[in-house]
Amino acid sequence: METLQYILRKLLTGIPLLLGVTFISFLLMVYFGPDKTYELLGKSATPEQIEEVRHQLGYDRPFIARYGQYLKELATMDFGHSDSTGEPVSGLLSRTIPISLALITPGFVLGNLIAVLLALVAAYHRSSWVDRFIMGFSVVGMSISFLIAIIGFQILLSSSYGLNMFPVRGWNMSTVGNYLSYVTVPTLATVFVSLGYNTRFYRAVIVEEMTRDHVRTARAFGIPPARIFYKNILKNSMIPIITRVIFSIPLVVISGSLLIESYFGIPGVGKVTFDAITTGDQPVLKAVVGLTAVLFVLAQLLTDILYRAVDPRVTLK
């Protein structure tokens, strides 16, 4: 009962955030976004034609009315039709979001799990050559852009100049084998780049936890190092780790998949967002921005609940 009440309160407090994000994004799209009128009619249109098209697009309606319509669309998940393809936006998202999740999830999960393991090893061997090697590798991963990593792995694994083992472009999930062949190169590129940032962050969190009094006390009582690292260090480091992981999800689903899908020609929500930006497809952009704001509110709620799960001292108030 307490958890349910907390969830309801948290959802209510997330409403101002949703309103703020959607209002600012809608304001930018209305006043700085492309005007589709002349794109549809051309430069030689008559004033009557311009007025008719602007009425059809809703440009002649007051700003507050248009913003209220946007909130209604967000609440009902009915965003109308894409300006570019004519496909219902809700159907477009329901078709592309699963593809993006299937594409990004392996690299996201592996990148965080391997980073935590490397951070534990580096922290355990702090100031030794092992620590310096892992941190050096992290710096290399941080210094290489995501696009360069994608191109590098593609040349190495997908081209005739390398191993030529995986498809260069496209997407196929008809069988497990096809899925693995298409997802391998994007996953390796994602893991390589994310390891740099994640490992350094997780190592800093773990090293800070190693200096706590309860860790020194456990060592003084002769508790085995492996048990100390699991029970006294890793579990107490979970709150910042959870925060980083959960709040990365909305960004990874949209911005992380955008580059990969655009480069590999994968028909996910990132590719759809990129196309909507380049063509000025406002219904798709409004849907993506609004749903991203909703994801951040849900991420905030989920982190608080997970805090309570890993640390009983945290109360849901």
Secondary structure by P-SEA (a helix, b strand, c coil): caaaaaaaaaaaaaaaaaaaaaaaaaaaaaccccccccccccccccaaaaaaaaaaacccccaaaaaaaaaaaaaaccccccccccccaaaaaaacaaaaaaacaaaaaaaaaaaaaaaaaaaaacccaaaaaaaaaaaaaaaccaaaaaaaaaaaccccccccccccbbbbcccaaaaaaaaaaaaaaaaaaaaaaaaaaaaaaaaaaaacaaaaaaaaacccaaaaacccccccaaaaaaaaaaaaccccccccaaaaaaaaccccaaaaaaaaaaacaaaaaaaaaaaaaaaaaaaaaaaaaaaaaaccccccc
